[in-house]
């Protein structure tokens, strides 16, 4: 809940053939968010008293739609349950804050909520369509004037060509206006599409090469792109990008050769966003097709580890919820203690500042509860 980036997103974690029953509430949620977007994008209109009735109604519709999907089987899948828990929790928080007159906090939280939802959708294999009427729910472009926000809307319904076109237009607009403050954002979304979803490093390389030649491109952005390119080059001929993980043995090798080495380096260096996105996409795709894998606990750990770091790198993720899922569902598994250790470190990071570490009592109580699930307590937070 601490990423303040506002973007258009909405939960869509399931495909029509697998879970037709979920489509109706997801469409209702999508429509509610679409109607809220003008207020999300313009805080002044969100704060304006004359819009209270409309906003309350749309928030109510969103809350109802999300709750109506609660018992759907696919949303209980370990791959989607963490995001669904976090999203529904945030929807409730937005509704309660707005009704209590805490509009600034409600606006901030709504922006956080929308950015979290896409994370769930991008875990789907590229071959699977959106749950929104099999991808046929059209985006009302009249409501989305900003090309970046429009790109995010296209990304939601898995229209990748349209999404990249919108992000490209946003980049061009910013270059022409020499508005470089938010230039990185559309590039990151294109990187997300080409790596986590499409798993096509070579395509992203070509895109980067085209922008490196532009005179208007600031040196700072060229430096970022060059760091991405270095890691893209490293990955682009990897067989795993074409075939994915085919077996439990492939998965164990993936842990050993791709994930464990990430813990030995500084993944917060710019280029390693490529590694985080690609490994997250490959792992989540395997989990999507292999819910009953004997390595579900380890996958929950690694999804939590990856998504916590992606969120810190201005993407999104339900990392803490994957870690808590690991502990609650698999308390007897050896990896559960690692999940708790990672969760504690995450909490310490999130609640640390210039005045020290100030962890809310409710969070400390939850950590104690998770600790008890594992038996003998691990080292307490300081």
Secondary structure as GFF3:
##gff-version 3
##sequence-region A 1 382
A	DSSP	alpha_helix	21	41	.	.	.	ID=ss1
A	DSSP	alpha_helix	43	47	.	.	.	ID=ss2
A	DSSP	three_ten_helix	49	51	.	.	.	ID=ss3
A	DSSP	alpha_helix	52	68	.	.	.	ID=ss4
A	DSSP	three_ten_helix	74	76	.	.	.	ID=ss5
A	DSSP	alpha_helix	78	99	.	.	.	ID=ss6
A	DSSP	alpha_helix	103	121	.	.	.	ID=ss7
A	DSSP	three_ten_helix	133	135	.	.	.	ID=ss8
A	DSSP	three_ten_helix	141	143	.	.	.	ID=ss9
A	DSSP	alpha_helix	147	156	.	.	.	ID=ss10
A	DSSP	alpha_helix	160	177	.	.	.	ID=ss11
A	DSSP	alpha_helix	183	192	.	.	.	ID=ss12
A	DSSP	pi_helix	193	197	.	.	.	ID=ss13
A	DSSP	alpha_helix	201	212	.	.	.	ID=ss14
A	DSSP	alpha_helix	219	235	.	.	.	ID=ss15
A	DSSP	alpha_helix	240	243	.	.	.	ID=ss16
A	DSSP	alpha_helix	248	254	.	.	.	ID=ss17
A	DSSP	pi_helix	255	259	.	.	.	ID=ss18
A	DSSP	three_ten_helix	260	264	.	.	.	ID=ss19
A	DSSP	three_ten_helix	270	272	.	.	.	ID=ss20
A	DSSP	alpha_helix	273	289	.	.	.	ID=ss21
A	DSSP	alpha_helix	296	312	.	.	.	ID=ss22
A	DSSP	alpha_helix	319	329	.	.	.	ID=ss23
A	DSSP	alpha_helix	335	350	.	.	.	ID=ss24
A	DSSP	beta_strand	352	353	.	.	.	ID=ss25
A	DSSP	beta_strand	356	357	.	.	.	ID=ss26
A	DSSP	alpha_helix	361	373	.	.	.	ID=ss27
###
